[in-house]
Amino acid sequence: MLTTNWVLPNPTNSSNIGKATTGKSGIEGGVQLFLYNNFFIGGFLGVSGLDVSQPEYTGNYSRSSVTFGYFQVGYEFPIQEKLRLGLSFVPFGESRYKNILSNSSNVYQVDNARFVMLGTHLSYKVSGPFYIFAGYAFRSDKTEIKTAPEFQDQFKSIQYHSVSFGVKFYIGNKSFF
């Protein structure tokens, strides 16, 4: 199955980065392989962004572009003939934050993170192998940001609630095994 979707990340206020930023929409795409019945694995790549509205929490940044990739496992439950409910887990993902300084678009600093994510989606069959879907995910990035020890807890993770909308194209109609 091929998937592409529009995603809107919404950082929580659980860290300084979450308190200082608002999510900008992004896009992701990937491939999923149904291994057995409705059990699937997949790989995805994407990009989104963050606008910094309160630099007193993060430093002198105006925005960040976030690129990410992840491996996913999940299961789809057929609800009706045209409707599917999917549950997924990302045991391993990596993200890269390119933080752009406020006074220059050419000066930036990069932070890396590893993440886990839980998600769900609802897919509707439009025609043949073509589906549209809406999804929700909770993601927790563990960053490698180094700060003074008294501030480290406010920078060690970034958590998101994300909503997505997209299309799926199912190739074939049988499981791999």
Buried (B, 14 or more C-beta within 10 A) or exposed (E): BEBBBBBBBEBBEEBBBBBBBBBBEBBBEBEBBBEEEBBBBBEBEBBBBBEBEEBEBBBEBBBBBBBBBBBBBBBBEEEEEEEBEBEBEBEEBBBBBBBBBEEEEEEBBEBEBBBBBBBBBBBBBEEEBEBBBBBEBBBBBBBEBEEEEEEEEBBBBBBBBBBBEBBBEBEEEEEEE
